[in-house]
Amino acid sequence: MNEMTKYRDAWADSKQVTVAQVLQAASAVVREVRRGGLELDRLMQQIMQSASFRDFYAGVERLAETSRSVSYNVHNLKLLCDMQVPPTTLYTDHFLNQFFLMSALKRTWFVEGPAFCGLSIEPDSRMLELGCGTGYYTDIFFSPFASEIVAIDIDPRAIETARRMHQAKNIRYEVMDFRKTLPEGRFDIVIWSPTIFAYTPEDVDAFMVKLREIMSERARLCGWTYVEVDHGGPGILWHDMRSLAECLKRYFKNVRAFERVHPTIQPPRHALFFYASDGLLPFDAEWPHGVRV
């Protein structure tokens, strides 16, 4: 057994489908992938025989276009394998968003949350990421800014993928259920992804007490989530921007929450973003990285 892929392979072995069934269901996509592969080989040969830079560049541009088409179709095929053949994956492969869904469905929501969170990372910050998944955000959005990142997730297959595909010198990935244990602090930034909705209000209340113990004095908690219900009530963490802010205000002196509705998803996806701290927040009047004139 390959130790680098043992969880992936065990999940794949549990799939309730044959290769022939997948090929039949995705025959049009498979044909496009094969056609694109042949075209890539033809274009590469043509480029190597270019008589001028103009011809060479025209070939390179066409090669780039074709490679994007191949990637689009391959990730369409991977989406079928991940999400339409049971058992489905428990985490998101954001390369599917990057190379397929963003183009196919004009979905940009998946880059907004980590981008807003990245704004809160000061140089040399020590960061904790809760629910890191495959490490896509950890590596691409956060590792260029934080001095050290401890990224945790409850799913061993997600952490296996993160260690294989998104490793960096300043990142440490750990399998951990943060309702039960947390890494040793102190942390200057804590980022919490949309996994928030996997927990109950009681879970969150108990967790926040423990989290504050490993956060530095003016550390920031930031993250993003989605509105999943249109009403408040027992057992509901929040149902809109204000109720999210009020929930976080119980644990931090300063809170900023804002929203974005994505109409390209049906039903529309209502995204919520937040910063919380006992100190400065991004976009405060005193925040050193912004100015209002």
N, C-alpha and C positions, 0 to 999 in steps of 0.2 A: 504494500500500500504506500502511495506517495504521501508523506506527512504534510506536504505543502497544500494538498488538495483533498485530504481525506473527507472533510465535511461536505465539500462540493460533490465529490464522487458518490458519497452515501446518499445525498439528496437526489442526484441524477438517477441512481439505481432504484429509487423509490417511485420514479415517474410511472404513471399508469398509461403508457403509450409505447408503440414500437417506432423504430426509425422510419419504416415504410409509411406509417400513418402520418408522421410529421412531414415527410417529403410530399405526400399526397396533398395534405392540407395547405402546404406552402409552395406548391409547385411553381406558381408564377414568380414568386420571390426567388426561389432557387434558380430558375432560368435566368433571371436578371443578374444574379450574382455570377453565374457561369459566364454569361455574355460579357459582363464587365471585366472579369478576370482575363478573358481572351483579348479584350480591347486594351487592357493595361499592358499586356505583353507586346501587342502590335505597336502601340504608341511608344513604348520604351525602345524598341528596335528602330523606329522611325527617328526618334530623338537622337540616337547614337549615330545616325547617318546624316545629320543636319549639315547643310553646306554654309549656313550663315546663322548669326545669333538670332535674327528675326525668325527664321524657321525653327531654331532650337526653342525659343521662348514660346512660340505658338504651340509647339508640341508639349512643352511643360505645362502650359495653361490648360490644354485639353486633358493632359494626364491628371492634373489636379481635379478637374471637373469630374472625370470618370472615377477617380478614387473616392470622391465624395459620394457619388452614386452607389458605388460598391459598398461603402461603409453604411450608407442609409439602408440599403436592402439587407445587409448582414445583421444590423441591429434590429430591423423589423423582424427578422427570423428569430433573433435571440429573445425579443419581446414575446413572441409566440411560445417559445420554450419556457420562459420564466413565468409568464402570467396566465397563459391559456391552457396549459397542460397541468393537471393536478398531480401532486400538490404544488401550489404556487409558492414562489419565493416569499420569505417573510421580510425582506428588506428591498430597497430600491437600488438598482444599478443605474447610477446617474449618467453613465455613458449612453444608455438608452434615451435619456432626455436630450443629451448633447447632440448625438448623431442621428436621432430619428424623430422623437416626439416634438422637439422644438421646431423643426422644419415642417413636419407633417401637420401639426395641430396649433402651431404658433403659441406654444406654452413656454413662457419665460419665468414662471413663478419659482422654478427650482434654483435659479441663481440669485434671486432677490434676497431671500433670508440670509444666506451666508455672506452676501456682499454687505448688507447692513450690519451684520455682526462683525465683520472684518474691520469696519470703521472704528470699532471700540477697542481694538487691540493696540495698546501702546508699545513702542519698541522695548524689547527685553522683558516683556510680560511672560509670566508662567501661566499656562492656560490649561483648563480642564474642559474636555468636550464630553457631554452626556449623550449617549445614543449616536455614536459616530458612524454606524453602518459600515460601508465599505471603505471609508476613509477618503472619499472623493473630496468632500469639503475640507477635511483636515489637511490634506496635502496641498490642494490647489488654492484654497481661499485663506487658510490660516497659517500654514507653516512658513510662508515668506515673512511673516511679521512677528510671531511669537518666538521667544528664545527657547521655550520648551513646551511641548504639548503632551499631556496624558489623555488619550482618547479611549473611551470605554464603551462597550456594548454588551448586551446580554446574550447575543446570538454568536456562538463560536464560528459559524460559517461566515458571518459578516467580518469578524476579526481576522479569520484566515484569509479572506479576500483582501482586506486592508493591508495585511502584512505582505501579501504577494504583489499587489498592484500599486500601493500608495505609501510605500515606506520612505522615510526621510530621516536624516540624522537627528533632528530635533523632535521626532514623534515617537512615542511609546504607546502601542496598542495593548489593551488588556480586556479579557473577558470578565465582565463584572456586572452584577445586578446592584445598582446604586441604592435600591431600597434597603439592602442588607449591609453593604460596605462601600466605602469611598477611599480613593487613594489618599496618601498622606499629603497634607497641604504644606505651605500656603499657596493659594492661587490668586492671581490678579484678575483673571478673566475666566468666567464660566459660561460656556455656550450650551444651550439646551435646544435641541432640534425638535421637529414636530412629534416626536415620540411622547410628548407630554400627555397626550390623550390616552395613552396606554395605562394611565394611573388614576387612582381615585383621589378625591379631595383629602382623605385621611392619609394616603400615601404621600401626597405633596406636602401636607403640613408637617408630618414627621420628618420627611426628607429635608425640608428647608431649614429646620433647626440644626440638623447635622451638617448641611452645606455651609451655613454661616460660620461654623466652627473652623472650616478649612479655607475660608476666604480671607484675604488680607483686608485691612481696615476699610479701604475705599475701593475694594474690588467691584467689578461690574458683572451682573448676570444679564445675559442677552440671549435672544433666541427668536423663534417664530413658530407659529402654530396656525390652526385653521378653525373657523367657526363650523361646528358640526351640528349644532342645534340652534333653534331660534327663540329659546326661552330659558330662563333660569329655573333653579329648583334644587332639591337635595340630590347629591351625587353628581351634579354638573359643575365642572370647574369654572367655566365661563361661557358666555354665549354671544358676547360682542366685545368691542374694543374697551369700553368703560369697565365692564365686569372683570376683564383680564387685568386692567390697571389696578382696580380695587383689590383684587386678590393678591397681587404682588406688593401692594402698599402695606399689607400686614407684616411684611418681612423686611422692607427696605424704606428708607426715608424718602428717596426720590425715584420716581417711576415715569417713564415715557412709553406710551403705546400708540401705535398707528396702524393703518390698515390699507389693503389693496384688494379690489375685487377683480377677478379674472373672468371676463365674459366669454372667453373662447372655450372654456370648459363647461360642459352641461351635466348637472346644474352648475352655475358659476361657482368658482372657488373663491372663498372669502378668506384672505390671508391676514393674519395679525402678527405684528412685529413688536418687540419690546426691549427696553433697556431698564435695568433696576440697579440702584447702588445707594450707599450712604454718602457718596461723593458726587462729583460731576458726571453728567451724562452727555453723550454726543448730542450736538445741536443746542445745548444750553448756551446762554448768552456769554458765559465765561469760558466756554470750550475753546482751547487754543487752536484747533484745526479748522475753524470756520469763522466767517465774518458776515454780518448783515449790514448793508449800507442803504 
